[in-house]
Amino acid sequence: MSDFYYGGQAVIEGVMMRGQQRVAVAVRNPEGEVVIHEEPLPPKIYQSRISRMPFVRGVVLLWDALVLGTRALMWSADVALEEEGEGGEEPASFSGPVAWGTIIISLAFGIGLFFMVPTVASQAIENWLGLSKALSGLMEGIFRLALFIVYIVAIGQMADVKRVFSYHGAEHKTINAYEAGAPLTPTSVATFSTLHTRCGTSFLLFVLVISIILFIPLQFDNLLFRILSRLVLIPVVAGISYEFLRFSTKHQTNAIMRLLIAPGLAMQRLTTNEPDMEMLEVAIAALHPVLAADGLDVPVAAAQGQELSPVSAAATQ
């Protein structure tokens, strides 16, 4: 486990956790039960030698966010939003045509909003004001970064998203507690920070900053070439960003690294909220199965004097 980092993401009324062998999603349903879904990770994507190579593993992280994360989000919605009195029906599939259709739409939206819009806008302003290519590229990057921050702030005002951000905080607290060797109980986990250096928010911030550097020389006059250059380099930017994220985590006690990490941690204050004890319980429930699948013995007993809600396991696919 020395070179592997556990982590996950928040979903609707729950948390997804990924290990080396399996992924687990824990969601609290309307009856108050914590429903858990587990499934093995595709070996060709997660366990091959190539997928663990530096820079390539950053693309795997993108897969986590765009594919695995979206599928988990859809499954969590089926569990969390099912009407009272309809328990007993098995939640919808973790995958399928609808899931893949949603992934494609989400991917198109993300690329369109955060890559194509800034590129098209910066070229239009470049032509209008007669800006230099370098200045146009810098403006494009700043516009992309500002758009990301505005988007996060805007969706963070929604009540449902605020709850997702609280589960995001629960996920971070649970991972922080596990990495510190603390007991995985709600009372223990609650004492840890909602911030984490390997957070996806920090990763996306690195992606945006590094893309500024890589895209500046690629200010083609032809708009199509300019857009295609951004799309082709997305995996490259992701690979570089992830390696920097890992490096900064390993050297976070270094004064220079603390300065470089600080903006990502500051951004996380927009995407994480303080969770309650029930949210922490769900995050812990999601982590247990992936640790067990990797052969790690983790105590599942509740903290003394603390009663946990019923837990049921969804069928593994």
LINUR-V878725 format. One record per helix or strand of 3 or more residues. SS is the DSSP state (H for helix, E for strand). FROM is the first residue (numbers start at 1). LEN is the number of residues. If there is no record, write none. Layout:
ss=SS from=FROM len=LEN
ss=SS from=FROM len=LEN
This chain:
ss=E from=7 len=5
ss=E from=14 len=5
ss=E from=22 len=7
ss=E from=34 len=7
ss=H from=43 len=4
ss=H from=50 len=3
ss=H from=56 len=25
ss=H from=97 len=33
ss=H from=133 len=23
ss=H from=159 len=21
ss=H from=186 len=4
ss=H from=200 len=17
ss=H from=223 len=28
ss=H from=255 len=17
ss=H from=277 len=17
ss=E from=311 len=3
